[in-house]
Amino acid sequence: MRILCVIDSLGSGGAQRQLTNLACGLQGSGHQVEVLVYRSQGSYYRPQVEAAGIPIHVVDKGAGFSWKVPRAIAALLRAEPIDAVISYLDSSNIYAALGVLLSRRSVHLIVSERTSYLAENNTIAAFIRRVLYARATWVVANSYSQAAYVRRYPWLRRRVVVILNGYPLSSTVTSDLGRLGRDIRILVLGRVGAPEKNGCRILQALLLFQQRHGYVPTVSWAGRQEPSPRGLAIRAELDRFLLEHPEIQARWHWLGEREDVEQLLISHDALLHVSLFEGLPNAICEAFWAARPPVASSVCDHPRLVPDGIRGFLCDPRLPESICHALERLVALSPGERGVAGRNARTYAEQHLSIARLVTQYEQLLRQ
């Protein structure tokens, strides 16, 4: 089949990574794939897409909504024998639906929601977007909680399916599992300053841990800085807290945006991911592939993904006391017990989070 994938950019985001994995996987399975983006700034995954031999169309639309994007999609659909359009993210889903309508072509449209309904702050915009989904053959969610929410719209109920994220198979990892107590190294992955990533409560939980035990584990945060005014204000608040608590600052490391996430996970003992809401988080899925147990917030699909005490530990992300307690449970594990949790996580990833499974499930939708 000839497939057009639509997303805002190929920058360093979770949805962008997943669309790249899907596009390259479909191309590798013998389909002819093209990608259309409408923001030229981000190019983090562009080399991977180009290496797979996938053409990239760029529509530089500027700020705000622009009819340039659906018109460009419609022009491609009229000019080429494209069989299906797959879009990721809310704005891309809108552009893809409008583009298919403008083209007047009979093509499969698969729109995918990649975050949680808890992030929606404009109910009118959300309703309009899902009205446009009436043109879609399928609506894909990458989490069961989001799928259940979208099924509340009667005209979409039978079109909603769940397809989890997919990742390339990595080698089994067992190194650095012997650290104990104050030598434990914990990794945080996510945008610095994003409110939902819950940085302030992480630091408050570490202060509680330090007051109880006289030390804190080493914590490193890898991720790009959120450039919005609110994101910069949150980063400034985090830095002030660290300056006021030098015993925590000495064990805290800002790593910035990194490309070697797998190696970072290998060099740490566990993931700390206590976000306030999520779709299906790349961070936890990557930790699973690296056989590293996460401490995760008990929100959205996390209880399904991280059954407490089996593949990691859960906490209430709004309570620093709860985050602290989950960290205490993690640190109390022996290397052998932590290894069992890591192997459980890795087994889940192999069974549910491969690119092969991702591609197969999309191909099944396209055939239907």
Secondary structure as UniProt FT lines:
FT   STRAND          2..7
FT   HELIX           14..28
FT   TURN            29..30
FT   STRAND          32..37
FT   TURN            44..45
FT   HELIX           46..51
FT   TURN            52..53
FT   STRAND          56..58
FT   HELIX           68..79
FT   STRAND          84..88
FT   HELIX           90..103
FT   STRAND          108..113
FT   HELIX           117..119
FT   HELIX           123..132
FT   HELIX           133..135
FT   STRAND          138..141
FT   HELIX           144..150
FT   TURN            151..152
FT   HELIX           154..156
FT   TURN            157..159
FT   STRAND          160..162
FT   HELIX           181..183
FT   STRAND          185..189
FT   HELIX           195..197
FT   HELIX           199..213
FT   STRAND          218..222
FT   HELIX           229..244
FT   HELIX           246..249
FT   TURN            250..251
FT   STRAND          252..256
FT   HELIX           261..266
FT   STRAND          270..273
FT   HELIX           282..289
FT   TURN            290..291
FT   STRAND          294..297
FT   TURN            300..301
FT   HELIX           302..305
FT   TURN            309..311
FT   STRAND          312..315
FT   TURN            317..318
FT   HELIX           320..331
FT   HELIX           335..352
FT   HELIX           355..367
//
